Amino acid sequence: MLRLAAAMGVAPEAFWRLSLKEWRMLTQTPRGTAPLGREGLARLMEGWPDGG
């Protein structure tokens, strides 16, 4: 769990202060929301080009 928190950008001291409810809110996907697929990513990339 600490590795996942670190990958999410949560500092170790902040991780240890999280309640179980806060941890669940950070790690659960909202109900009814599917992960972004290739088509959705392509649309986002078209609408928000990197400029690089």
mmCIF entry with sequence, helices, sheets and N, C-alpha, C, O atoms, coordinates in Angstrom:
data_MODEL
# 
_entry.id   MODEL 
# 
_entity.id                         1 
_entity.type                       polymer 
_entity.pdbx_number_of_molecules   1 
# 
_entity_poly.entity_id                      1 
_entity_poly.type                           'polypeptide(L)' 
_entity_poly.nstd_linkage                   no 
_entity_poly.nstd_monomer                   no 
_entity_poly.pdbx_seq_one_letter_code       MLRLAAAMGVAPEAFWRLSLKEWRMLTQTPRGTAPLGREGLARLMEGWPDGG 
_entity_poly.pdbx_seq_one_letter_code_can   MLRLAAAMGVAPEAFWRLSLKEWRMLTQTPRGTAPLGREGLARLMEGWPDGG 
_entity_poly.pdbx_strand_id                 A 
# 
loop_
_entity_poly_seq.entity_id 
_entity_poly_seq.num 
_entity_poly_seq.mon_id 
_entity_poly_seq.hetero 
1 1  MET n 
1 2  LEU n 
1 3  ARG n 
1 4  LEU n 
1 5  ALA n 
1 6  ALA n 
1 7  ALA n 
1 8  MET n 
1 9  GLY n 
1 10 VAL n 
1 11 ALA n 
1 12 PRO n 
1 13 GLU n 
1 14 ALA n 
1 15 PHE n 
1 16 TRP n 
1 17 ARG n 
1 18 LEU n 
1 19 SER n 
1 20 LEU n 
1 21 LYS n 
1 22 GLU n 
1 23 TRP n 
1 24 ARG n 
1 25 MET n 
1 26 LEU n 
1 27 THR n 
1 28 GLN n 
1 29 THR n 
1 30 PRO n 
1 31 ARG n 
1 32 GLY n 
1 33 THR n 
1 34 ALA n 
1 35 PRO n 
1 36 LEU n 
1 37 GLY n 
1 38 ARG n 
1 39 GLU n 
1 40 GLY n 
1 41 LEU n 
1 42 ALA n 
1 43 ARG n 
1 44 LEU n 
1 45 MET n 
1 46 GLU n 
1 47 GLY n 
1 48 TRP n 
1 49 PRO n 
1 50 ASP n 
1 51 GLY n 
1 52 GLY n 
# 
_struct_asym.id          A 
_struct_asym.entity_id   1 
# 
loop_
_struct_conf.conf_type_id 
_struct_conf.id 
_struct_conf.pdbx_PDB_helix_id 
_struct_conf.beg_label_comp_id 
_struct_conf.beg_label_asym_id 
_struct_conf.beg_label_seq_id 
_struct_conf.pdbx_beg_PDB_ins_code 
_struct_conf.end_label_comp_id 
_struct_conf.end_label_asym_id 
_struct_conf.end_label_seq_id 
_struct_conf.pdbx_end_PDB_ins_code 
_struct_conf.beg_auth_comp_id 
_struct_conf.beg_auth_asym_id 
_struct_conf.beg_auth_seq_id 
_struct_conf.end_auth_comp_id 
_struct_conf.end_auth_asym_id 
_struct_conf.end_auth_seq_id 
_struct_conf.pdbx_PDB_helix_class 
_struct_conf.details 
_struct_conf.pdbx_PDB_helix_length 
HELX_P HELX_P1 AA1 LEU A 2  ? ALA A 7  ? LEU A 2  ALA A 7  1 ? 6  
HELX_P HELX_P2 AA2 PRO A 12 ? ARG A 17 ? PRO A 12 ARG A 17 1 ? 6  
HELX_P HELX_P3 AA3 LEU A 20 ? THR A 27 ? LEU A 20 THR A 27 1 ? 8  
HELX_P HELX_P4 AA4 ARG A 38 ? GLY A 47 ? ARG A 38 GLY A 47 1 ? 10 
# 
_struct_conf_type.id          HELX_P 
_struct_conf_type.criteria    ? 
_struct_conf_type.reference   ? 
# 
loop_
_atom_site.group_PDB 
_atom_site.id 
_atom_site.type_symbol 
_atom_site.label_atom_id 
_atom_site.label_alt_id 
_atom_site.label_comp_id 
_atom_site.label_asym_id 
_atom_site.label_entity_id 
_atom_site.label_seq_id 
_atom_site.pdbx_PDB_ins_code 
_atom_site.Cartn_x 
_atom_site.Cartn_y 
_atom_site.Cartn_z 
_atom_site.occupancy 
_atom_site.B_iso_or_equiv 
_atom_site.pdbx_formal_charge 
_atom_site.auth_seq_id 
_atom_site.auth_comp_id 
_atom_site.auth_asym_id 
_atom_site.auth_atom_id 
_atom_site.pdbx_PDB_model_num 
ATOM 1   N N  . MET A 1 1  ? 0.821   -1.178 0.000   1.00 0.00 ? 1  MET A N  1 
ATOM 2   C CA . MET A 1 1  ? 0.000   0.000  0.000   1.00 0.00 ? 1  MET A CA 1 
ATOM 3   C C  . MET A 1 1  ? 0.872   1.252  0.000   1.00 0.00 ? 1  MET A C  1 
ATOM 4   O O  . MET A 1 1  ? 0.530   2.259  -0.620  1.00 0.00 ? 1  MET A O  1 
ATOM 5   N N  . LEU A 1 2  ? 1.983   1.178  0.690   1.00 0.00 ? 2  LEU A N  1 
ATOM 6   C CA . LEU A 1 2  ? 2.879   2.334  0.717   1.00 0.00 ? 2  LEU A CA 1 
ATOM 7   C C  . LEU A 1 2  ? 3.474   2.597  -0.661  1.00 0.00 ? 2  LEU A C  1 
ATOM 8   O O  . LEU A 1 2  ? 3.640   3.751  -1.056  1.00 0.00 ? 2  LEU A O  1 
ATOM 9   N N  . ARG A 1 3  ? 3.795   1.533  -1.393  1.00 0.00 ? 3  ARG A N  1 
ATOM 10  C CA . ARG A 1 3  ? 4.315   1.703  -2.759  1.00 0.00 ? 3  ARG A CA 1 
ATOM 11  C C  . ARG A 1 3  ? 3.288   2.371  -3.655  1.00 0.00 ? 3  ARG A C  1 
ATOM 12  O O  . ARG A 1 3  ? 3.630   3.264  -4.430  1.00 0.00 ? 3  ARG A O  1 
ATOM 13  N N  . LEU A 1 4  ? 2.048   1.955  -3.561  1.00 0.00 ? 4  LEU A N  1 
ATOM 14  C CA . LEU A 1 4  ? 0.983   2.562  -4.356  1.00 0.00 ? 4  LEU A CA 1 
ATOM 15  C C  . LEU A 1 4  ? 0.824   4.032  -3.990  1.00 0.00 ? 4  LEU A C  1 
ATOM 16  O O  . LEU A 1 4  ? 0.670   4.886  -4.863  1.00 0.00 ? 4  LEU A O  1 
ATOM 17  N N  . ALA A 1 5  ? 0.862   4.316  -2.698  1.00 0.00 ? 5  ALA A N  1 
ATOM 18  C CA . ALA A 1 5  ? 0.740   5.709  -2.256  1.00 0.00 ? 5  ALA A CA 1 
ATOM 19  C C  . ALA A 1 5  ? 1.891   6.546  -2.812  1.00 0.00 ? 5  ALA A C  1 
ATOM 20  O O  . ALA A 1 5  ? 1.681   7.668  -3.272  1.00 0.00 ? 5  ALA A O  1 
ATOM 21  N N  . ALA A 1 6  ? 3.105   5.999  -2.770  1.00 0.00 ? 6  ALA A N  1 
ATOM 22  C CA . ALA A 1 6  ? 4.257   6.730  -3.302  1.00 0.00 ? 6  ALA A CA 1 
ATOM 23  C C  . ALA A 1 6  ? 4.097   6.972  -4.792  1.00 0.00 ? 6  ALA A C  1 
ATOM 24  O O  . ALA A 1 6  ? 4.420   8.055  -5.281  1.00 0.00 ? 6  ALA A O  1 
ATOM 25  N N  . ALA A 1 7  ? 3.599   5.972  -5.526  1.00 0.00 ? 7  ALA A N  1 
ATOM 26  C CA . ALA A 1 7  ? 3.377   6.130  -6.967  1.00 0.00 ? 7  ALA A CA 1 
ATOM 27  C C  . ALA A 1 7  ? 2.317   7.193  -7.252  1.00 0.00 ? 7  ALA A C  1 
ATOM 28  O O  . ALA A 1 7  ? 2.332   7.827  -8.307  1.00 0.00 ? 7  ALA A O  1 
ATOM 29  N N  . MET A 1 8  ? 1.403   7.383  -6.309  1.00 0.00 ? 8  MET A N  1 
ATOM 30  C CA . MET A 1 8  ? 0.354   8.393  -6.452  1.00 0.00 ? 8  MET A CA 1 
ATOM 31  C C  . MET A 1 8  ? 0.834   9.769  -6.007  1.00 0.00 ? 8  MET A C  1 
ATOM 32  O O  . MET A 1 8  ? 0.111   10.755 -6.144  1.00 0.00 ? 8  MET A O  1 
ATOM 33  N N  . GLY A 1 9  ? 2.058   9.838  -5.472  1.00 0.00 ? 9  GLY A N  1 
ATOM 34  C CA . GLY A 1 9  ? 2.597   11.118 -5.045  1.00 0.00 ? 9  GLY A CA 1 
ATOM 35  C C  . GLY A 1 9  ? 2.312   11.464 -3.591  1.00 0.00 ? 9  GLY A C  1 
ATOM 36  O O  . GLY A 1 9  ? 2.510   12.604 -3.171  1.00 0.00 ? 9  GLY A O  1 
ATOM 37  N N  . VAL A 1 10 ? 1.848   10.483 -2.822  1.00 0.00 ? 10 VAL A N  1 
ATOM 38  C CA . VAL A 1 10 ? 1.568   10.716 -1.410  1.00 0.00 ? 10 VAL A CA 1 
ATOM 39  C C  . VAL A 1 10 ? 2.861   10.474 -0.627  1.00 0.00 ? 10 VAL A C  1 
ATOM 40  O O  . VAL A 1 10 ? 3.445   9.393  -0.703  1.00 0.00 ? 10 VAL A O  1 
ATOM 41  N N  . ALA A 1 11 ? 3.299   11.473 0.115   1.00 0.00 ? 11 ALA A N  1 
ATOM 42  C CA . ALA A 1 11 ? 4.514   11.347 0.921   1.00 0.00 ? 11 ALA A CA 1 
ATOM 43  C C  . ALA A 1 11 ? 4.291   10.328 2.044   1.00 0.00 ? 11 ALA A C  1 
ATOM 44  O O  . ALA A 1 11 ? 3.165   10.171 2.516   1.00 0.00 ? 11 ALA A O  1 
ATOM 45  N N  . PRO A 1 12 ? 5.346   9.638  2.475   1.00 0.00 ? 12 PRO A N  1 
ATOM 46  C CA . PRO A 1 12 ? 5.188   8.628  3.530   1.00 0.00 ? 12 PRO A CA 1 
ATOM 47  C C  . PRO A 1 12 ? 4.526   9.163  4.804   1.00 0.00 ? 12 PRO A C  1 
ATOM 48  O O  . PRO A 1 12 ? 3.670   8.493  5.382   1.00 0.00 ? 12 PRO A O  1 
ATOM 49  N N  . GLU A 1 13 ? 4.914   10.354 5.241   1.00 0.00 ? 13 GLU A N  1 
ATOM 50  C CA . GLU A 1 13 ? 4.306   10.881 6.469   1.00 0.00 ? 13 GLU A CA 1 
ATOM 51  C C  . GLU A 1 13 ? 2.819   11.167 6.273   1.00 0.00 ? 13 GLU A C  1 
ATOM 52  O O  . GLU A 1 13 ? 2.032   11.012 7.208   1.00 0.00 ? 13 GLU A O  1 
ATOM 53  N N  . ALA A 1 14 ? 2.428   11.582 5.075   1.00 0.00 ? 14 ALA A N  1 
ATOM 54  C CA . ALA A 1 14 ? 1.005   11.802 4.782   1.00 0.00 ? 14 ALA A CA 1 
ATOM 55  C C  . ALA A 1 14 ? 0.268   10.475 4.693   1.00 0.00 ? 14 ALA A C  1 
ATOM 56  O O  . ALA A 1 14 ? -0.881  10.368 5.122   1.00 0.00 ? 14 ALA A O  1 
ATOM 57  N N  . PHE A 1 15 ? 0.928   9.463  4.137   1.00 0.00 ? 15 PHE A N  1 
ATOM 58  C CA . PHE A 1 15 ? 0.323   8.138  4.048   1.00 0.00 ? 15 PHE A CA 1 
ATOM 59  C C  . PHE A 1 15 ? -0.041  7.618  5.433   1.00 0.00 ? 15 PHE A C  1 
ATOM 60  O O  . PHE A 1 15 ? -1.144  7.109  5.635   1.00 0.00 ? 15 PHE A O  1 
ATOM 61  N N  . TRP A 1 16 ? 0.871   7.742  6.380   1.00 0.00 ? 16 TRP A N  1 
ATOM 62  C CA . TRP A 1 16 ? 0.637   7.199  7.716   1.00 0.00 ? 16 TRP A CA 1 
ATOM 63  C C  . TRP A 1 16 ? -0.435  7.974  8.470   1.00 0.00 ? 16 TRP A C  1 
ATOM 64  O O  . TRP A 1 16 ? -0.982  7.461  9.445   1.00 0.00 ? 16 TRP A O  1 
ATOM 65  N N  . ARG A 1 17 ? -0.746  9.184  8.050   1.00 0.00 ? 17 ARG A N  1 
ATOM 66  C CA . ARG A 1 17 ? -1.805  9.966  8.697   1.00 0.00 ? 17 ARG A CA 1 
ATOM 67  C C  . ARG A 1 17 ? -3.182  9.681  8.094   1.00 0.00 ? 17 ARG A C  1 
ATOM 68  O O  . ARG A 1 17 ? -4.196  10.084 8.665   1.00 0.00 ? 17 ARG A O  1 
ATOM 69  N N  . LEU A 1 18 ? -3.236  8.992  6.949   1.00 0.00 ? 18 LEU A N  1 
ATOM 70  C CA . LEU A 1 18 ? -4.516  8.712  6.306   1.00 0.00 ? 18 LEU A CA 1 
ATOM 71  C C  . LEU A 1 18 ? -5.366  7.760  7.143   1.00 0.00 ? 18 LEU A C  1 
ATOM 72  O O  . LEU A 1 18 ? -4.860  6.800  7.722   1.00 0.00 ? 18 LEU A O  1 
ATOM 73  N N  . SER A 1 19 ? -6.653  8.041  7.195   1.00 0.00 ? 19 SER A N  1 
ATOM 74  C CA . SER A 1 19 ? -7.582  7.080  7.795   1.00 0.00 ? 19 SER A CA 1 
ATOM 75  C C  . SER A 1 19 ? -7.908  6.029  6.737   1.00 0.00 ? 19 SER A C  1 
ATOM 76  O O  . SER A 1 19 ? -7.635  6.227  5.553   1.00 0.00 ? 19 SER A O  1 
ATOM 77  N N  . LEU A 1 20 ? -8.485  4.928  7.163   1.00 0.00 ? 20 LEU A N  1 
ATOM 78  C CA . LEU A 1 20 ? -8.870  3.887  6.214   1.00 0.00 ? 20 LEU A CA 1 
ATOM 79  C C  . LEU A 1 20 ? -9.880  4.427  5.199   1.00 0.00 ? 20 LEU A C  1 
ATOM 80  O O  . LEU A 1 20 ? -9.829  4.086  4.017   1.00 0.00 ? 20 LEU A O  1 
ATOM 81  N N  . LYS A 1 21 ? -10.785 5.261  5.667   1.00 0.00 ? 21 LYS A N  1 
ATOM 82  C CA . LYS A 1 21 ? -11.786 5.848  4.773   1.00 0.00 ? 21 LYS A CA 1 
ATOM 83  C C  . LYS A 1 21 ? -11.120 6.727  3.713   1.00 0.00 ? 21 LYS A C  1 
ATOM 84  O O  . LYS A 1 21 ? -11.498 6.678  2.542   1.00 0.00 ? 21 LYS A O  1 
ATOM 85  N N  . GLU A 1 22 ? -10.130 7.531  4.115   1.00 0.00 ? 22 GLU A N  1 
ATOM 86  C CA . GLU A 1 22 ? -9.415  8.380  3.163   1.00 0.00 ? 22 GLU A CA 1 
ATOM 87  C C  . GLU A 1 22 ? -8.642  7.541  2.155   1.00 0.00 ? 22 GLU A C  1 
ATOM 88  O O  . GLU A 1 22 ? -8.618  7.856  0.965   1.00 0.00 ? 22 GLU A O  1 
ATOM 89  N N  . TRP A 1 23 ? -8.010  6.473  2.633   1.00 0.00 ? 23 TRP A N  1 
ATOM 90  C CA . TRP A 1 23 ? -7.255  5.586  1.733   1.00 0.00 ? 23 TRP A CA 1 
ATOM 91  C C  . TRP A 1 23 ? -8.187  4.987  0.683   1.00 0.00 ? 23 TRP A C  1 
ATOM 92  O O  . TRP A 1 23 ? -7.857  4.955  -0.502  1.00 0.00 ? 23 TRP A O  1 
ATOM 93  N N  . ARG A 1 24 ? -9.341  4.518  1.120   1.00 0.00 ? 24 ARG A N  1 
ATOM 94  C CA . ARG A 1 24 ? -10.305 3.931  0.186   1.00 0.00 ? 24 ARG A CA 1 
ATOM 95  C C  . ARG A 1 24 ? -10.774 4.958  -0.835  1.00 0.00 ? 24 ARG A C  1 
ATOM 96  O O  . ARG A 1 24 ? -10.940 4.629  -2.010  1.00 0.00 ? 24 ARG A O  1 
ATOM 97  N N  . MET A 1 25 ? -10.988 6.197  -0.403  1.00 0.00 ? 25 MET A N  1 
ATOM 98  C CA . MET A 1 25 ? -11.420 7.244  -1.331  1.00 0.00 ? 25 MET A CA 1 
ATOM 99  C C  . MET A 1 25 ? -10.340 7.531  -2.374  1.00 0.00 ? 25 MET A C  1 
ATOM 100 O O  . MET A 1 25 ? -10.652 7.813  -3.530  1.00 0.00 ? 25 MET A O  1 
ATOM 101 N N  . LEU A 1 26 ? -9.082  7.460  -1.970  1.00 0.00 ? 26 LEU A N  1 
ATOM 102 C CA . LEU A 1 26 ? -7.979  7.706  -2.896  1.00 0.00 ? 26 LEU A CA 1 
ATOM 103 C C  . LEU A 1 26 ? -7.797  6.586  -3.912  1.00 0.00 ? 26 LEU A C  1 
ATOM 104 O O  . LEU A 1 26 ? -7.411  6.833  -5.054  1.00 0.00 ? 26 LEU A O  1 
ATOM 105 N N  . THR A 1 27 ? -8.077  5.351  -3.495  1.00 0.00 ? 27 THR A N  1 
ATOM 106 C CA . THR A 1 27 ? -7.732  4.214  -4.343  1.00 0.00 ? 27 THR A CA 1 
ATOM 107 C C  . THR A 1 27 ? -8.902  3.599  -5.098  1.00 0.00 ? 27 THR A C  1 
ATOM 108 O O  . THR A 1 27 ? -8.683  2.819  -6.024  1.00 0.00 ? 27 THR A O  1 
ATOM 109 N N  . GLN A 1 28 ? -10.109 3.919  -4.741  1.00 0.00 ? 28 GLN A N  1 
ATOM 110 C CA . GLN A 1 28 ? -11.255 3.346  -5.440  1.00 0.00 ? 28 GLN A CA 1 
ATOM 111 C C  . GLN A 1 28 ? -11.658 4.217  -6.616  1.00 0.00 ? 28 GLN A C  1 
ATOM 112 O O  . GLN A 1 28 ? -11.608 5.445  -6.543  1.00 0.00 ? 28 GLN A O  1 
ATOM 113 N N  . THR A 1 29 ? -12.058 3.567  -7.701  1.00 0.00 ? 29 THR A N  1 
ATOM 114 C CA . THR A 1 29 ? -12.591 4.318  -8.833  1.00 0.00 ? 29 THR A CA 1 
ATOM 115 C C  . THR A 1 29 ? -14.063 4.626  -8.549  1.00 0.00 ? 29 THR A C  1 
ATOM 116 O O  . THR A 1 29 ? -14.759 3.803  -7.955  1.00 0.00 ? 29 THR A O  1 
ATOM 117 N N  . PRO A 1 30 ? -14.538 5.781  -8.957  1.00 0.00 ? 30 PRO A N  1 
ATOM 118 C CA . PRO A 1 30 ? -15.950 6.110  -8.743  1.00 0.00 ? 30 PRO A CA 1 
ATOM 119 C C  . PRO A 1 30 ? -16.857 5.085  -9.423  1.00 0.00 ? 30 PRO A C  1 
ATOM 120 O O  . PRO A 1 30 ? -16.557 4.591  -10.510 1.00 0.00 ? 30 PRO A O  1 
ATOM 121 N N  . ARG A 1 31 ? -17.940 4.788  -8.778  1.00 0.00 ? 31 ARG A N  1 
ATOM 122 C CA . ARG A 1 31 ? -18.889 3.814  -9.347  1.00 0.00 ? 31 ARG A CA 1 
ATOM 123 C C  . ARG A 1 31 ? -19.460 4.350  -10.639 1.00 0.00 ? 31 ARG A C  1 
ATOM 124 O O  . ARG A 1 31 ? -19.789 5.531  -10.744 1.00 0.00 ? 31 ARG A O  1 
ATOM 125 N N  . GLY A 1 32 ? -19.574 3.479  -11.616 1.00 0.00 ? 32 GLY A N  1 
ATOM 126 C CA . GLY A 1 32 ? -20.127 3.855  -12.902 1.00 0.00 ? 32 GLY A CA 1 
ATOM 127 C C  . GLY A 1 32 ? -19.126 4.529  -13.827 1.00 0.00 ? 32 GLY A C  1 
ATOM 128 O O  . GLY A 1 32 ? -19.473 4.895  -14.950 1.00 0.00 ? 32 GLY A O  1 
ATOM 129 N N  . THR A 1 33 ? -17.898 4.697  -13.376 1.00 0.00 ? 33 THR A N  1 
ATOM 130 C CA . THR A 1 33 ? -16.875 5.322  -14.194 1.00 0.00 ? 33 THR A CA 1 
ATOM 131 C C  . THR A 1 33 ? -15.903 4.263  -14.682 1.00 0.00 ? 33 THR A C  1 
ATOM 132 O O  . THR A 1 33 ? -15.251 3.591  -13.883 1.00 0.00 ? 33 THR A O  1 
ATOM 133 N N  . ALA A 1 34 ? -15.811 4.120  -15.982 1.00 0.00 ? 34 ALA A N  1 
ATOM 134 C CA . ALA A 1 34 ? -14.886 3.147  -16.563 1.00 0.00 ? 34 ALA A CA 1 
ATOM 135 C C  . ALA A 1 34 ? -13.522 3.803  -16.764 1.00 0.00 ? 34 ALA A C  1 
ATOM 136 O O  . ALA A 1 34 ? -13.432 5.018  -16.946 1.00 0.00 ? 34 ALA A O  1 
ATOM 137 N N  . PRO A 1 35 ? -12.472 3.004  -16.730 1.00 0.00 ? 35 PRO A N  1 
ATOM 138 C CA . PRO A 1 35 ? -11.147 3.560  -17.009 1.00 0.00 ? 35 PRO A CA 1 
ATOM 139 C C  . PRO A 1 35 ? -11.087 4.158  -18.410 1.00 0.00 ? 35 PRO A C  1 
ATOM 140 O O  . PRO A 1 35 ? -11.836 3.750  -19.298 1.00 0.00 ? 35 PRO A O  1 
ATOM 141 N N  . LEU A 1 36 ? -10.204 5.115  -18.603 1.00 0.00 ? 36 LEU A N  1 
ATOM 142 C CA . LEU A 1 36 ? -10.033 5.753  -19.900 1.00 0.00 ? 36 LEU A CA 1 
ATOM 143 C C  . LEU A 1 36 ? -9.442  4.750  -20.886 1.00 0.00 ? 36 LEU A C  1 
ATOM 144 O O  . LEU A 1 36 ? -8.410  4.140  -20.606 1.00 0.00 ? 36 LEU A O  1 
ATOM 145 N N  . GLY A 1 37 ? -10.078 4.579  -22.020 1.00 0.00 ? 37 GLY A N  1 
ATOM 146 C CA . GLY A 1 37 ? -9.596  3.665  -23.055 1.00 0.00 ? 37 GLY A CA 1 
ATOM 147 C C  . GLY A 1 37 ? -8.781  4.402  -24.107 1.00 0.00 ? 37 GLY A C  1 
ATOM 148 O O  . GLY A 1 37 ? -8.566  5.610  -24.007 1.00 0.00 ? 37 GLY A O  1 
ATOM 149 N N  . ARG A 1 38 ? -8.333  3.672  -25.107 1.00 0.00 ? 38 ARG A N  1 
ATOM 150 C CA . ARG A 1 38 ? -7.506  4.256  -26.172 1.00 0.00 ? 38 ARG A CA 1 
ATOM 151 C C  . ARG A 1 38 ? -8.233  5.358  -26.925 1.00 0.00 ? 38 ARG A C  1 
ATOM 152 O O  . ARG A 1 38 ? -7.648  6.396  -27.232 1.00 0.00 ? 38 ARG A O  1 
ATOM 153 N N  . GLU A 1 39 ? -9.512  5.132  -27.226 1.00 0.00 ? 39 GLU A N  1 
ATOM 154 C CA . GLU A 1 39 ? -10.268 6.128  -27.981 1.00 0.00 ? 39 GLU A CA 1 
ATOM 155 C C  . GLU A 1 39 ? -10.429 7.423  -27.175 1.00 0.00 ? 39 GLU A C  1 
ATOM 156 O O  . GLU A 1 39 ? -10.293 8.519  -27.718 1.00 0.00 ? 39 GLU A O  1 
ATOM 157 N N  . GLY A 1 40 ? -10.715 7.289  -25.895 1.00 0.00 ? 40 GLY A N  1 
ATOM 158 C CA . GLY A 1 40 ? -10.849 8.465  -25.048 1.00 0.00 ? 40 GLY A CA 1 
ATOM 159 C C  . GLY A 1 40 ? -9.534  9.217  -24.930 1.00 0.00 ? 40 GLY A C  1 
ATOM 160 O O  . GLY A 1 40 ? -9.507  10.447 -24.946 1.00 0.00 ? 40 GLY A O  1 
ATOM 161 N N  . LEU A 1 41 ? -8.449  8.471  -24.813 1.00 0.00 ? 41 LEU A N  1 
ATOM 162 C CA . LEU A 1 41 ? -7.132  9.101  -24.743 1.00 0.00 ? 41 LEU A CA 1 
ATOM 163 C C  . LEU A 1 41 ? -6.816  9.833  -26.044 1.00 0.00 ? 41 LEU A C  1 
ATOM 164 O O  . LEU A 1 41 ? -6.297  10.949 -26.021 1.00 0.00 ? 41 LEU A O  1 
ATOM 165 N N  . ALA A 1 42 ? -7.127  9.210  -27.167 1.00 0.00 ? 42 ALA A N  1 
ATOM 166 C CA . ALA A 1 42 ? -6.872  9.848  -28.465 1.00 0.00 ? 42 ALA A CA 1 
ATOM 167 C C  . ALA A 1 42 ? -7.653  11.158 -28.584 1.00 0.00 ? 42 ALA A C  1 
ATOM 168 O O  . ALA A 1 42 ? -7.124  12.153 -29.078 1.00 0.00 ? 42 ALA A O  1 
ATOM 169 N N  . ARG A 1 43 ? -8.910  11.161 -28.134 1.00 0.00 ? 43 ARG A N  1 
ATOM 170 C CA . ARG A 1 43 ? -9.720  12.382 -28.171 1.00 0.00 ? 43 ARG A CA 1 
ATOM 171 C C  . ARG A 1 43 ? -9.118  13.465 -27.278 1.00 0.00 ? 43 ARG A C  1 
ATOM 172 O O  . ARG A 1 43 ? -9.075  14.635 -27.659 1.00 0.00 ? 43 ARG A O  1 
ATOM 173 N N  . LEU A 1 44 ? -8.660  13.081 -26.107 1.00 0.00 ? 44 LEU A N  1 
ATOM 174 C CA . LEU A 1 44 ? -8.027  14.062 -25.223 1.00 0.00 ? 44 LEU A CA 1 
ATOM 175 C C  . LEU A 1 44 ? -6.757  14.625 -25.838 1.00 0.00 ? 44 LEU A C  1 
ATOM 176 O O  . LEU A 1 44 ? -6.495  15.824 -25.732 1.00 0.00 ? 44 LEU A O  1 
ATOM 177 N N  . MET A 1 45 ? -5.973  13.780 -26.475 1.00 0.00 ? 45 MET A N  1 
ATOM 178 C CA . MET A 1 45 ? -4.720  14.219 -27.078 1.00 0.00 ? 45 MET A CA 1 
ATOM 179 C C  . MET A 1 45 ? -4.984  15.169 -28.241 1.00 0.00 ? 45 MET A C  1 
ATOM 180 O O  . MET A 1 45 ? -4.215  16.104 -28.464 1.00 0.00 ? 45 MET A O  1 
ATOM 181 N N  . GLU A 1 46 ? -6.058  14.939 -28.978 1.00 0.00 ? 46 GLU A N  1 
ATOM 182 C CA . GLU A 1 46 ? -6.419  15.839 -30.085 1.00 0.00 ? 46 GLU A CA 1 
ATOM 183 C C  . GLU A 1 46 ? -6.863  17.196 -29.548 1.00 0.00 ? 46 GLU A C  1 
ATOM 184 O O  . GLU A 1 46 ? -6.484  18.237 -30.086 1.00 0.00 ? 46 GLU A O  1 
ATOM 185 N N  . GLY A 1 47 ? -7.663  17.180 -28.492 1.00 0.00 ? 47 GLY A N  1 
ATOM 186 C CA . GLY A 1 47 ? -8.187  18.411 -27.939 1.00 0.00 ? 47 GLY A CA 1 
ATOM 187 C C  . GLY A 1 47 ? -7.177  19.192 -27.110 1.00 0.00 ? 47 GLY A C  1 
ATOM 188 O O  . GLY A 1 47 ? -7.294  20.410 -26.982 1.00 0.00 ? 47 GLY A O  1 
ATOM 189 N N  . TRP A 1 48 ? -6.191  18.507 -26.548 1.00 0.00 ? 48 TRP A N  1 
ATOM 190 C CA . TRP A 1 48 ? -5.199  19.141 -25.678 1.00 0.00 ? 48 TRP A CA 1 
ATOM 191 C C  . TRP A 1 48 ? -3.806  18.688 -26.115 1.00 0.00 ? 48 TRP A C  1 
ATOM 192 O O  . TRP A 1 48 ? -3.166  17.896 -25.422 1.00 0.00 ? 48 TRP A O  1 
ATOM 193 N N  . PRO A 1 49 ? -3.332  19.189 -27.265 1.00 0.00 ? 49 PRO A N  1 
ATOM 194 C CA . PRO A 1 49 ? -2.018  18.760 -27.754 1.00 0.00 ? 49 PRO A CA 1 
ATOM 195 C C  . PRO A 1 49 ? -0.906  19.167 -26.777 1.00 0.00 ? 49 PRO A C  1 
ATOM 196 O O  . PRO A 1 49 ? -1.005  20.153 -26.046 1.00 0.00 ? 49 PRO A O  1 
ATOM 197 N N  . ASP A 1 50 ? 0.117   18.381 -26.807 1.00 0.00 ? 50 ASP A N  1 
ATOM 198 C CA . ASP A 1 50 ? 1.275   18.548 -25.913 1.00 0.00 ? 50 ASP A CA 1 
ATOM 199 C C  . ASP A 1 50 ? 2.082   19.784 -26.239 1.00 0.00 ? 50 ASP A C  1 
ATOM 200 O O  . ASP A 1 50 ? 2.620   20.432 -25.341 1.00 0.00 ? 50 ASP A O  1 
ATOM 201 N N  . GLY A 1 51 ? 2.169   20.111 -27.492 1.00 0.00 ? 51 GLY A N  1 
ATOM 202 C CA . GLY A 1 51 ? 2.945   21.263 -27.911 1.00 0.00 ? 51 GLY A CA 1 
ATOM 203 C C  . GLY A 1 51 ? 4.450   20.998 -27.957 1.00 0.00 ? 51 GLY A C  1 
ATOM 204 O O  . GLY A 1 51 ? 5.250   21.897 -28.216 1.00 0.00 ? 51 GLY A O  1 
ATOM 205 N N  . GLY A 1 52 ? 4.814   19.737 -27.699 1.00 0.00 ? 52 GLY A N  1 
ATOM 206 C CA . GLY A 1 52 ? 6.230   19.399 -27.665 1.00 0.00 ? 52 GLY A CA 1 
ATOM 207 C C  . GLY A 1 52 ? 6.683   18.909 -28.958 1.00 0.00 ? 52 GLY A C  1 
ATOM 208 O O  . GLY A 1 52 ? 7.858   18.574 -29.114 1.00 0.00 ? 52 GLY A O  1 
# 
